Every structure is written in structure tokens, then in C-alpha cells.
Amino acid sequence: MSVASEYQATTADVNAWRIAKVYAEALFRAGEKHNQTEAILEELDSLIKDVFRASPDLENFLANRSIGREAKAPVIDKVLQGRANPMLIDFLQVLNRHERLDLLREIAASFRELGDQKAKRVRVTVKTAVALPDDQRERLLAQLRENMRQEPVLELQVDPSLLGGMVVQAGDWLFDSSVRSRLDSLRNQLIERSSHEIQSRRDHFSSDGRD
């Protein structure tokens, strides 16, 4: 990809997030007005994590701009009528009329961020080699709650390549106590030490040669 193409792609991504944030804020204000922000957040998450995961063709259909709005409107009603908050259904129809359904994931992420800010929650990704036992999860929650002064929401992931320990990340903050990380660190130290010893021997031989 050329520099110009990369710039255009980056600009498009930034613009998409800006537009998504505007829609998310509008939906959030409407949810606050009717005291339904948490319900809408749960349904947005369920739509993306459950419905779209089970039926990726539905997401592709809705996000496809080459398919007309008139074809999508009845599908939204058919799939969600009686199953989702009427406010969310109306919102999806608004997105459809403005041809913004392709931004639904970005809108959901922005909406979630607004909800977290208001509720003083923080999303924490926790990666472990095996599933985290309940007692360890509760201890981790208590420790994070005390250190962050916010309510942590754990997003647990299993990554066998970690070998042991855990990787905890919240935004830019990262704590890595995994066995893989320690092994990588040890390997890097050994490589650095070996390189230093080789260079020292070269310097020694060069010095002997000059004498």
C-alpha cells in the first residue's frame, strides 16, 4: 500500500470513529432520558457478540452499502421485533436511513465507553494459560478495585501459549507476569550477555594485537 493509500485509509478510519461517536452520544442521551442506557448496552453487546457471531451473513447484509435501505428495513424489524428494546430498533432504522449500519461495531464501542465513564467502570482484559478459577478471579477483582478506584469489568481470555501466570491490561496499563514473558526476558538477557562477552573478547584480542 502506498503512503497516500495508507493516509486515506487512516483518515477514513478516524472519520468513521468520529461519526460513530456522534451517533453513540445521541443514543446514550436518549437512553439516559428513559433510564435505559444499561439495557441498551446489554442488547448492543448481545447483537454483536451473540446474534452476529451466530449469523455473520446478517451482519454482512446490514453493513453492505450496495444493498438498498428498503431491503434492510423489514429485516431489522423481523429479526429484532419483540426481542430487543424498541428504542434500539428505532435507532437501527435511523442508521439504516442514513446508511450507517456499517458503523454499528464502532457505535457500540463508543456507547460502551460512554456507559463506562458514567458508571466509573474500567474494562480489564485478563489472559491466562488456563481458565481462571473463581477464587482467583474474585481476588483479582478486589485488588483491581482497590488500586484503580473504579469498578473493573473483567474480559477473560485463555491463551495456552502463555504457559502460566497472567497478562492484565486496562487501556495503556499492562501487567505481564506470564511464564512466556519471563522466558522471553531471560532469553533476551542471555543473548545480550553473550553479545557483550563476544564483543569483550574481540576488544581484548584487538588490544593484544596492537601490543
C-alpha positions as a printed Julia matrix, in Angstrom:
211×3 Matrix{Float64}:
   0.0     0.0    0.0
   1.33    3.43  -0.94
   1.81    6.26   1.57
  -1.16    8.08   0.02
  -3.36    4.99   0.32
  -2.34    4.45   3.95
  -3.12    8.1    4.72
  -6.54    7.81   3.08
  -7.3     4.61   4.97
  -6.25    6.18   8.28
  -8.32    9.29   7.58
 -11.33    7.13   6.72
 -10.95    5.2   10.0
 -10.71    8.42  12.03
 -13.77    9.87  10.3
 -15.69    6.64  10.87
 -14.96    6.75  14.61
 -15.95   10.42  14.79
 -19.26    9.73  13.09
 -19.82    6.65  15.27
 -19.24    8.72  18.39
 -21.88   11.26  17.33
 -24.47    8.51  16.87
 -23.44    6.81  20.12
 -23.83   10.07  22.06
 -27.3    10.61  20.57
 -28.36    7.09  21.56
 -26.82    7.49  25.0
 -28.72   10.72  25.65
 -31.96    9.06  24.6
 -31.2     6.09  26.85
 -30.47    8.39  29.79
 -33.72   10.23  29.25
 -35.64    6.98  29.64
 -33.23    5.4   32.16
 -32.38    2.59  29.76
 -28.69    3.03  28.97
 -27.65   -0.23  30.66
 -30.41   -2.19  28.91
 -29.42   -0.77  25.53
 -25.74   -1.51  26.19
 -26.53   -5.13  27.02
 -28.61   -5.51  23.86
 -25.98   -3.87  21.67
 -23.37   -6.25  23.08
 -25.71   -9.2   22.57
 -26.45   -8.16  18.99
 -22.76   -8.09  18.11
 -21.41  -10.89  20.28
 -24.31  -13.32  20.01
 -26.51  -12.57  17.0
 -23.79  -11.5   14.56
 -21.44  -14.25  15.74
 -24.14  -16.86  15.17
 -25.23  -15.28  11.88
 -22.33  -13.42  10.2
 -24.36  -13.24   6.98
 -26.81  -10.94   8.76
 -24.04   -8.51   9.74
 -22.63   -8.6    6.22
 -26.08   -7.94   4.8
 -26.73   -4.95   7.05
 -23.25   -3.47   6.55
 -23.33   -3.85   2.76
 -23.9    -0.41   1.27
 -24.69   -1.85  -2.13
 -27.92   -3.26  -0.67
 -30.7    -0.69  -0.53
 -32.23    0.71   2.65
 -35.65   -0.55   1.59
 -34.42   -4.15   1.67
 -32.82   -3.82   5.1
 -35.65   -2.09   6.98
 -38.04   -5.1    7.12
 -35.16   -7.45   8.03
 -34.31   -5.33  11.07
 -37.9    -5.47  12.24
 -38.24   -9.18  11.52
 -35.06  -10.15  13.38
 -35.43   -7.86  16.41
 -39.14   -7.07  16.82
 -40.27   -8.38  20.19
 -36.72   -9.39  21.12
 -34.98   -6.03  21.5
 -35.66   -2.68  23.11
 -37.92   -0.61  20.79
 -35.51    2.3   21.23
 -32.66    0.19  19.85
 -34.77   -0.97  16.91
 -35.72    2.63  16.1
 -32.06    3.59  16.33
 -31.05    0.85  13.89
 -33.7     2.08  11.48
 -32.25    5.6   11.78
 -28.81    4.18  10.96
 -30.32    2.37   8.02
 -31.96    5.52   6.64
 -28.61    7.32   6.88
 -26.72    4.29   5.53
 -24.56    3.98   8.65
 -25.25    0.39   9.66
 -21.67   -0.46   8.68
 -20.54    1.58  11.71
 -22.55   -0.45  14.21
 -19.5    -2.02  15.89
 -17.8     1.37  16.28
 -21.03    2.88  17.61
 -21.4     0.06  20.12
 -17.81    0.54  21.3
 -18.33    4.29  21.72
 -21.62    3.71  23.54
 -19.91    1.23  25.87
 -17.17    3.76  26.61
 -19.76    6.41  27.49
 -21.51    3.97  29.79
 -18.26    3.01  31.49
 -17.32    6.63  32.06
 -20.66    7.42  33.66
 -20.66    4.3   35.85
 -16.93    4.64  36.66
 -16.18    1.23  35.2
 -12.94    0.13  33.6
 -12.59   -2.74  31.13
  -9.74   -5.07  32.05
  -8.52   -7.81  29.73
  -7.09  -10.8   31.58
  -5.24  -13.5   29.66
  -4.29  -16.76  31.32
  -2.93  -20.08  30.11
  -5.96  -21.9   31.56
  -9.37  -20.72  32.71
  -9.1   -18.53  35.81
 -10.67  -20.19  38.91
 -13.46  -18.28  40.65
 -11.46  -17.61  43.81
  -8.54  -16.13  41.85
 -10.92  -14.05  39.79
 -12.53  -12.6   42.93
  -9.11  -11.8   44.45
  -8.05  -10.12  41.23
 -11.27   -8.1   41.13
 -10.77   -6.92  44.7
  -7.16   -5.93  44.05
  -8.01   -4.06  40.84
 -10.94   -2.33  42.53
  -8.67   -1.13  45.32
  -5.84    0.01  43.04
  -7.9     1.63  40.29
 -10.65    3.17  42.42
 -13.09    2.1   39.71
 -15.28   -0.91  39.12
 -13.32   -3.37  36.96
 -15.13   -5.39  34.31
 -13.04   -8.44  33.52
 -12.83   -9.75  29.97
 -11.28  -13.18  30.43
  -9.3   -14.85  27.65
  -7.48  -18.18  27.59
  -4.14  -18.27  25.75
  -2.25  -21.57  26.27
   0.9   -20.04  24.74
   1.36  -18.01  27.95
   2.31  -21.31  29.68
   1.38  -19.88  33.11
   0.82  -16.66  35.05
  -1.33  -13.93  33.54
  -1.39  -10.78  31.44
  -3.62   -7.99  32.73
  -4.32   -4.91  30.62
  -6.53   -1.87  31.17
  -6.12    0.77  28.49
  -2.42    1.65  28.25
  -1.61   -0.04  31.57
  -0.13   -3.53  31.26
   0.98   -6.09  33.83
   2.63   -9.2   32.41
   3.56  -12.0   34.81
   3.22  -14.8   32.27
   5.77  -17.6   32.1
   6.23  -16.87  28.4
   7.14  -13.26  29.19
   9.66  -14.34  31.83
  11.21  -16.85  29.42
  11.41  -14.19  26.69
  13.05  -11.82  29.14
  15.54  -14.48  30.23
  16.35  -15.34  26.6
  16.92  -11.66  25.8
  19.2   -11.31  28.83
  21.22  -14.36  27.76
  21.5   -13.04  24.19
  22.58   -9.63  25.48
  25.11  -11.19  27.86
  26.5   -13.43  25.1
  26.79  -10.48  22.73
  28.58   -8.49  25.41
  31.03  -11.33  26.12
  31.75  -11.8   22.4
  32.37   -8.08  21.98
  34.62   -8.05  25.06
  36.71  -10.89  23.64
  37.01   -9.09  20.31
  38.13   -5.94  22.08
  40.63   -7.98  24.11
  42.09   -9.65  21.03
  42.25   -6.34  19.18
  44.11   -4.85  22.14
  46.56   -7.79  22.22
  47.18   -7.42  18.51
  48.11   -3.78  18.85
  50.58   -4.58  21.61
